[in-house]
Amino acid sequence: MRRGDHSAPIRYDALCKCLTALTENATERRASVHLPRIGAGLAGGSWERIAPLIIQALTDRGVTVTVYDLPSAR
C-alpha cells in the first residue's frame, strides 16, 4: 500500500514482528501499552488492517492496550 507521495509502503510483516517483541517486553514487565494509531496516517497503512494485528499480538495475550487518536496534522 502506497501513499500518493514517494514514501515507503508500510510492511505489515515487519509490524507483526515488532508487535510480537512488544508483547514479550510488556509481559515480562507486567506493563500496559499506550500508543497512537501506529502504521496508519502518515505511514499509509490501513487502521482496519492494523487494529486486528494489535489485538491478536497484544490484547489476546493479556496485555492491556490503549490506542490514542491524535489530532490530524494541518
N, C-alpha and C positions, 0 to 999 in steps of 0.2 A: 504494500500500500504506500503510495507516494502522495506527498502534498503537491501543491501547484508550483512550488519553487524547486530548487535543486538539492534539498536536504535528503539525507539518507532515510530510507523507509524504516519503520520500526521492525525489529526482529523479534517476533513472538517467542521463538525458541530461546533466545537469549534472556528475554524477560522471565520465562518459566524457570530457567536456571538461577537467575537472581532471586526470584521469589522462594525457591527451594532453600537457597543459602540463608535468606532472611528468616524463613521458618525455623531452621536449625538454630540460628542465633537467638531468636526470640524465645524459643522453647527452652534453651539452655539457661537463659537469663530470667525466665518467667516474666517476660515483658510483653506489653501490648505494642501494636504497630499503628502509627499515625502517619498518614501520607496524603498528598493530593492525588488527583486522578492521573497517576503516572502513565506515560505512554500515549495519552490522549492529548488533544490540543496541539501544541507546538510540535510534538513528536509525530503527529499524523496518524496515530493509531485509533482504533475504534473502541470506545469505552464498553460497548455492548459485547465485545470480544475479550477485553481485558478484565472486566469485573469477574466473570466466571473463573478466570485463571487465579485471581487473588483468593476467591472463595475456596477453590479446590486446594491451593497450596497452603493457605494460612488458616482460614476460618474452619474448614473441615478437619483441621488437625489441632483444633483447640486454641489457636492464637486469636485474641481479640483484636479486631481491626477497626480503625476509624478512618474514613475517607473524607477529606475536606474538599468542598467546591470552592476554588479560588476565583476571585473576580477575573473576568477576561481582560486581557491586555488591550489597551486602546491605541 
